Amino acid sequence: MAARLPAQAMNFPHFVRIDRERRGGGRHYVIHTHDPKFSLELGPDAEAPDRVGRGIIKRLCVPNSWAGDYGQYGRMIAAAQEFFAASAPDDGPGPRG
């Protein structure tokens, strides 16, 4: 059996989640408010057990200055997806009815 790391408290002080409802579904955004600033538009992952998961990236908006350390940016995007999953409303995004 593989060793598991202990669960760590999630700390996302520089992320903001915006959910916009509209006909045919909603739009879900995660914004990183400090450098490096970026925004993600995410959709819920219908294949995840909770039907939200870490989200499916639909759009990534970054400044031109992001050329360089792609490993750092990959970690930031992964953190944004973790924030998306951790900040999901109790009823979760997706169809209601």
N, C-alpha and C positions, 0 to 999 in steps of 0.2 A: 504494500500500500504506500502511495506517495505521501510525503509529509505535506501538510497544509499550513500556510502562513496564518497567523491569527488575524481576525478581522480588524481593520483599522477604522476609526471614526472618519467619516468623510468631511473634508474641510474645503469649501469652495467659496472663499470670500470675494473673489473677483469675477464670479459668473452670475449672470442674470438670465432667467428663463421667461420668455414671452410666448403665451399661447393665444392664438387668434382664431376664433370660431368663424366659420363661413359655411355657406351651402356646400354640400358634398364633402364635408370634413373640415378639419382645422389645419392651421399651420403652426409649427412649433419651432421657436428660435432659441438658441443659446448664444449669449453675447459675452465675450471676455472684455472686461472694461479697463484693464490695465495693459501695459505693453507686455507682449505684443498683442495689440487689439485685433480681434477678428470676430466674425459671426458665422454661425452654422444654422442652416435650416435643416431640421430633422423630421423624419416621419417615424411613426411607431413601427416596430418590427412585429409583424403579424405572426411570424414563426416562433417568437419568444414565448415561454410559458405564460408570462403575464400580459402578452400581446403589446408590450411596449419595448422591453429590452433596453439596449443602449441606444436605440434609434438607428435609422438608416439615413445616412448623410445624403441630402438632396442637393444642397448648395453650400459652398464654402466661400466666404468673402474675406480676403486678406489684403493688406496694403502691399504695394510693390516692393517694399523693403524686406519682404519675407524671403528673399533669395539668400540662401546660406545654409544654416544649420537645420536641415530638414528633420533630423532626429528630435531636436527640441520641439519643433512644431508638431511632429507626430505625437509626442507626449502630451502636448497641450490639447490637441484635438481629442485624444483618448480621454483626457480629464474632462473635457466638455461633454463627451458622451456619457461618462460616469455620472456627471452632474445631472444630465438629462434623465437618466434612469433613477437617480436618487431623489429627484425633485418632482417626479410624476405625481399628479393629483391622485387621490385615493381611487377615483373612478377611472383614471387613466385617459389618455387621448384615444380617440377613435369613435366609432358610431355609438350613439346612445339610442335607447328606445325600448 
